[in-house]
Amino acid sequence: MKKTAPISLEERGGLASNLAYAIAAQGVSLASSVLMSLIVPRLLGIEDYAYWQLFVLYSGYVGLALLGVHDGVFLRLGGTTVSEIDWSRIKTQFALVAGFQLLVGASVLLATCVPFSGDSRQIIFLLVVADGLIVNPSAFLFYVFRAANLPNIYSTASMVSGAFWVVALIVLTALNPEGFVSYVLCYLACQGISSLIGYLYAARALKCPFGSLRQGLRDIRDDLVAGIKVTAAYYAGTLVIGSCRMLIDWRWGIETFGKISFSVSLINFLLSFMAQVSMVIFPVIRRMSESSQVNAYAAIRSGLATVLPLIYLAFYPGRELLSWWLPQYADSLIYLAILLPICYFDCKVQLLVNTYLKSLRKENALLWINVGTLGVSLVLCLLSVLVLSDAIFAAMSIVSAIAFRSVVAEVYLNRYIHVGGRRLLIAEIALAAAFVASAYYASSLALTAISVLVFYLLNYDQVKRFVSLLGTRLLRNR
């Protein structure tokens, strides 16, 4: 591709360096998550915290307004270097994307906030639109950076904005303002800082002239066609949980929604971390030979099978600490006992399945697996909400749908790359069922520990492979 601007961006470090950036960024995110999950619920009260969670839920879907163009450019440029990118074409695409976001934002405001009554839910829609206008244009640029193996730029932006968010939360905790709006406004300001950092990194590269408008529209079309499948797959995946939470809000009101959302927020930290790690791994996997991809797949799967079961053991001390600190959310911890297997299955999907399906350009498979899972989730949730009228069954339906997606996706991927794993999949389902039974019904750490030990014994080959690879890696770094 033709170079049209002097590029100040450089690809520095490899997978380990990029992972270190991602882990550091998630460390800052952890600090804010701890404050938001443990301090703010104590200050806001159940209703205002529930409205905050409602904002978080709906703001999670603002990326739909990009129509998959960001995913399309990521797929098209994935594995390239910065110097190979035609920045004139990217600049034209960026301008078109930004203009479309303004149009969508104005349309949503007209549809939902006119006339404006000041209702809490209407205020949330207004703030969600503001969030989309802040983050979506810069998100397009961040995906370009990631495709060129520069995920450290997004990680840097996340660290800086996350640090500001931590400071803002500490200040808000000290001032303790009434209502949720102050928290959302501070969050939007921090999102603006993240976007600004992205623009500063891209500034020199985007000093080039605009490319052809016709070419820009053609790029938008091509990236939309390729990326819409990945975007639809992603949001179908998030709606497996999101749609059920919306139904719970509709059926049982904002307080029950807030209690379940408290458990979901505790789970989402680990899932967001895995999503960032998968973005780091994708360009590396894309550059590998077929045999190397298969070896990396086996190594990642062994690592996940060794580490993820420890989440179930961590539940018990975590539950005791949370019960002591937030007694008003004791009911929510009941849901956490049911929802925790989401961590196991969704981490595998994020880090392993999605990464490989994208690398192998299996967007159609990714789409239909997630759409099918969304269908299963909606049927089970509607049954729980409308027929059984039981929030516990609604939570169980979410876990069932997530497990279904993980198993179906991994079976498809295992067959495509000719890797076995039926015994491991069966053991993972059995371990999840054993944990829910021992945690929710029996509340027994001993039963959970026995279940995890049996899982390790049945999958000794996976544990042995991971320990061997880890030992080899440590010896090389000496």
ROVEX-595616 format. One line per 4 residues: number of its first residue (from 0); for each residue x negated, y, z of C-alpha. Coordinates in steps of 0.25 Angstrom, whole numbers, padded with zeros to 4 digits. Last residue first. Example, Ala and Ser with C-alpha at 12.3 -4.5 7.8 and 13.67 -1.06 7.14 Angstrom:
2
1) -0055 -0004 0029  -0049 -0018 0031 $
***
This chain:
478
477) -0065 -0067 0132  -0054 -0064 0122  -0056 -0078 0115  -0054 -0085 0128 $
473) -0041 -0078 0131  -0036 -0082 0118  -0040 -0096 0119  -0033 -0097 0133 $
469) -0020 -0091 0127  -0020 -0101 0115  -0022 -0113 0125  -0011 -0107 0135 $
465) -0001 -0105 0123  -0004 -0119 0117  -0003 -0126 0131  0010 -0119 0134 $
461) 0016 -0123 0120  0012 -0138 0122  0017 -0138 0136  0031 -0136 0130 $
457) 0039 -0146 0139  0030 -0143 0151  0032 -0128 0149  0047 -0130 0149 $
453) 0047 -0139 0161  0039 -0129 0169  0049 -0118 0164  0061 -0126 0169 $
449) 0054 -0129 0182  0052 -0114 0184  0066 -0111 0181  0071 -0122 0191 $
445) 0062 -0116 0202  0066 -0102 0199  0081 -0106 0202  0092 -0096 0200 $
441) 0102 -0108 0198  0112 -0103 0188  0105 -0091 0183  0090 -0094 0184 $
437) 0090 -0109 0183  0101 -0111 0173  0095 -0099 0165  0081 -0104 0166 $
433) 0085 -0119 0162  0093 -0113 0149  0080 -0105 0145  0071 -0117 0148 $
429) 0080 -0126 0139  0080 -0116 0128  0065 -0115 0128  0063 -0130 0129 $
425) 0072 -0132 0117  0064 -0122 0109  0051 -0128 0113  0055 -0142 0109 $
421) 0059 -0137 0095  0046 -0130 0093  0040 -0134 0079  0033 -0125 0070 $
417) 0035 -0125 0055  0035 -0110 0052  0049 -0110 0047  0054 -0121 0056 $
413) 0048 -0114 0068  0055 -0101 0064  0069 -0107 0062  0068 -0114 0075 $
409) 0062 -0101 0082  0074 -0093 0077  0085 -0103 0081  0079 -0105 0095 $
405) 0077 -0090 0098  0090 -0086 0092  0098 -0096 0100  0090 -0092 0113 $
401) 0094 -0078 0111  0109 -0082 0108  0109 -0091 0121  0103 -0079 0129 $
397) 0114 -0069 0125  0125 -0079 0127  0120 -0082 0141  0121 -0067 0144 $
393) 0136 -0067 0139  0138 -0079 0147  0134 -0071 0159  0143 -0059 0155 $
389) 0155 -0068 0155  0168 -0064 0148  0169 -0079 0143  0177 -0075 0131 $
385) 0174 -0061 0127  0160 -0058 0133  0154 -0072 0133  0160 -0076 0120 $
381) 0156 -0063 0114  0142 -0065 0119  0141 -0080 0113  0147 -0075 0099 $
377) 0138 -0063 0099  0126 -0071 0103  0128 -0081 0092  0130 -0070 0082 $
373) 0117 -0063 0086  0110 -0076 0085  0114 -0078 0071  0110 -0063 0068 $
369) 0097 -0066 0075  0094 -0079 0067  0099 -0073 0054  0090 -0061 0055 $
365) 0077 -0068 0059  0080 -0078 0047  0082 -0067 0037  0069 -0059 0042 $
361) 0060 -0071 0040  0049 -0063 0035  0038 -0073 0041  0033 -0062 0050 $
357) 0047 -0058 0054  0051 -0072 0057  0038 -0074 0065  0039 -0062 0073 $
353) 0054 -0064 0076  0052 -0078 0081  0040 -0077 0090  0039 -0064 0098 $
349) 0054 -0059 0097  0061 -0073 0096  0052 -0079 0107  0054 -0067 0116 $
345) 0069 -0068 0113  0069 -0083 0118  0062 -0081 0131  0067 -0067 0135 $
341) 0081 -0071 0132  0080 -0082 0142  0081 -0071 0153  0096 -0068 0149 $
337) 0102 -0078 0159  0094 -0075 0172  0094 -0060 0167  0110 -0060 0168 $
333) 0109 -0064 0182  0099 -0053 0184  0110 -0043 0179  0119 -0047 0191 $
329) 0108 -0043 0201  0107 -0029 0194  0112 -0021 0206  0101 -0028 0214 $
325) 0090 -0021 0206  0077 -0022 0214  0079 -0035 0222  0087 -0042 0211 $
321) 0076 -0038 0201  0065 -0043 0209  0072 -0056 0211  0075 -0058 0197 $
317) 0061 -0055 0192  0056 -0066 0202  0066 -0076 0196  0065 -0072 0181 $
313) 0050 -0073 0180  0051 -0089 0179  0060 -0087 0167  0050 -0078 0160 $
309) 0039 -0088 0162  0046 -0096 0151  0041 -0085 0141  0026 -0088 0143 $
305) 0023 -0102 0138  0034 -0103 0127  0030 -0089 0122  0015 -0093 0121 $
301) 0018 -0105 0114  0027 -0098 0104  0016 -0088 0101  0006 -0098 0099 $
297) 0015 -0106 0089  0018 -0094 0081  0004 -0090 0081  0000 -0103 0075 $
293) 0011 -0103 0065  0007 -0089 0061  -0007 -0093 0059  -0003 -0104 0050 $
289) 0005 -0094 0041  -0006 -0084 0040  -0005 -0072 0050  -0003 -0057 0045 $
285) 0012 -0058 0049  0009 -0064 0063  0000 -0051 0066  0011 -0042 0060 $
281) 0021 -0048 0069  0014 -0050 0082  0015 -0035 0086  0030 -0034 0083 $
277) 0032 -0047 0091  0025 -0041 0103  0034 -0029 0103  0046 -0039 0102 $
273) 0041 -0047 0114  0040 -0034 0123  0054 -0031 0119  0058 -0045 0123 $
269) 0051 -0044 0137  0057 -0030 0140  0071 -0035 0135  0073 -0045 0146 $
265) 0074 -0035 0158  0083 -0026 0149  0092 -0038 0147  0094 -0040 0162 $
261) 0098 -0026 0164  0107 -0027 0151  0115 -0037 0158  0117 -0028 0170 $
257) 0120 -0016 0161  0130 -0023 0153  0137 -0027 0165  0137 -0012 0169 $
253) 0141 -0007 0156  0154 -0015 0153  0158 -0029 0154  0163 -0032 0140 $
249) 0157 -0020 0131  0144 -0020 0139  0143 -0035 0138  0146 -0035 0123 $
245) 0135 -0025 0121  0126 -0034 0129  0130 -0046 0120  0127 -0037 0108 $
241) 0113 -0034 0113  0108 -0048 0116  0110 -0054 0103  0110 -0040 0097 $
237) 0095 -0040 0099  0093 -0051 0089  0103 -0045 0079  0095 -0033 0081 $
233) 0082 -0040 0077  0088 -0048 0066  0095 -0036 0060  0082 -0029 0060 $
229) 0074 -0040 0054  0084 -0042 0043  0085 -0027 0041  0070 -0027 0039 $
225) 0069 -0033 0025  0080 -0025 0019  0077 -0013 0027  0063 -0013 0023 $
221) 0066 -0014 0008  0076 -0003 0009  0068 0006 0017  0056 0004 0007 $
217) 0065 0007 -0005  0070 0019 0002  0055 0024 0004  0051 0020 -0010 $
213) 0062 0029 -0015  0058 0040 -0006  0044 0039 -0011  0034 0041 0000 $
209) 0032 0052 0010  0019 0058 0010  0009 0054 0021  0009 0060 0035 $
205) 0015 0047 0039  0002 0040 0042  -0002 0052 0051  0011 0052 0059 $
201) 0013 0037 0061  0006 0036 0075  0013 0049 0079  0027 0045 0074 $
197) 0026 0032 0082  0022 0040 0094  0034 0049 0092  0043 0037 0092 $
193) 0038 0032 0105  0039 0046 0111  0054 0046 0106  0057 0033 0113 $
189) 0052 0039 0126  0062 0051 0124  0073 0041 0121  0070 0034 0134 $
185) 0070 0047 0142  0084 0050 0136  0089 0036 0139  0085 0037 0154 $
181) 0091 0051 0155  0104 0045 0149  0105 0034 0159  0113 0041 0170 $
177) 0108 0049 0182  0094 0054 0183  0084 0046 0193  0073 0057 0193 $
173) 0063 0047 0198  0068 0036 0190  0069 0045 0178  0054 0049 0180 $
169) 0050 0034 0181  0058 0031 0168  0052 0043 0160  0038 0038 0164 $
165) 0041 0024 0160  0047 0029 0147  0035 0038 0144  0026 0025 0146 $
161) 0036 0018 0136  0034 0029 0126  0019 0028 0127  0019 0012 0127 $
157) 0030 0011 0116  0022 0021 0107  0009 0013 0109  0016 0000 0106 $
153) 0022 0005 0094  0008 0009 0089  0002 -0004 0094  0011 -0011 0084 $
149) 0001 -0007 0073  0001 -0020 0065  0006 -0013 0052  0020 -0018 0054 $
145) 0020 -0012 0068  0016 0002 0063  0027 0001 0052  0037 -0004 0063 $
141) 0033 0008 0072  0036 0017 0061  0050 0012 0059  0052 0013 0074 $
137) 0048 0028 0073  0061 0030 0065  0070 0022 0074  0065 0027 0088 $
133) 0070 0041 0090  0083 0041 0081  0087 0027 0087  0085 0032 0101 $
129) 0094 0045 0098  0105 0035 0093  0104 0027 0106  0105 0040 0114 $
125) 0118 0044 0107  0124 0030 0108  0121 0030 0123  0128 0043 0125 $
121) 0140 0037 0119  0139 0026 0129  0138 0035 0140  0150 0044 0135 $
117) 0147 0058 0132  0159 0060 0123  0152 0063 0110  0162 0063 0098 $
113) 0154 0059 0091  0144 0050 0098  0146 0036 0091  0148 0038 0076 $
109) 0142 0051 0075  0130 0047 0083  0128 0034 0075  0128 0042 0062 $
105) 0118 0052 0067  0108 0041 0071  0110 0034 0058  0106 0046 0050 $
101) 0095 0050 0059  0089 0035 0058  0091 0036 0042  0082 0048 0042 $
97) 0071 0041 0050  0071 0029 0042  0070 0037 0029  0058 0045 0035 $
93) 0051 0032 0039  0053 0026 0026  0047 0038 0019  0035 0038 0029 $
89) 0033 0023 0027  0032 0024 0012  0022 0035 0013  0015 0027 0024 $
85) 0011 0016 0013  0006 0005 0023  -0007 -0002 0020  -0016 0006 0029 $
81) -0007 0003 0041  -0009 -0012 0039  0001 -0022 0034  0006 -0035 0042 $
77) 0020 -0030 0043  0023 -0019 0032  0036 -0025 0026  0041 -0032 0039 $
73) 0039 -0019 0047  0045 -0011 0036  0057 -0020 0036  0058 -0020 0051 $
69) 0058 -0005 0052  0068 -0004 0040  0078 -0013 0048  0090 -0004 0047 $
65) 0083 0006 0055  0096 0010 0062  0096 -0004 0068  0084 0001 0077 $
61) 0094 0008 0086  0098 -0005 0091  0090 -0006 0104  0096 0008 0107 $
57) 0109 0001 0110  0104 -0008 0121  0095 0002 0127  0107 0012 0128 $
53) 0116 0001 0134  0104 -0002 0144  0104 0013 0148  0120 0012 0150 $
49) 0118 0000 0159  0108 0007 0167  0118 0018 0169  0129 0008 0173 $
45) 0120 0000 0183  0113 0011 0190  0103 0020 0185  0092 0020 0196 $
41) 0091 0005 0199  0093 0002 0184  0081 0012 0181  0071 0005 0190 $
37) 0071 -0010 0186  0074 -0011 0171  0070 0003 0167  0058 0004 0175 $
33) 0053 -0010 0172  0056 -0008 0157  0048 0005 0158  0036 -0003 0163 $
29) 0038 -0014 0154  0038 -0005 0142  0025 0000 0146  0020 -0014 0147 $
25) 0027 -0016 0134  0018 -0006 0127  0006 -0012 0133  0010 -0026 0128 $
21) 0012 -0020 0114  -0001 -0014 0114  -0008 -0026 0119  0000 -0034 0108 $
17) -0006 -0025 0098  -0020 -0027 0103  -0019 -0042 0104  -0013 -0043 0090 $
13) -0024 -0035 0083  -0031 -0022 0086  -0029 -0008 0078  -0022 -0006 0066 $
9) -0024 0009 0063  -0015 0020 0061  -0021 0033 0056  -0017 0031 0042 $
5) -0020 0041 0031  -0008 0042 0022  -0003 0036 0009  -0010 0023 0009 $
1) -0004 0014 -0002  0000 0000 0000 $
***
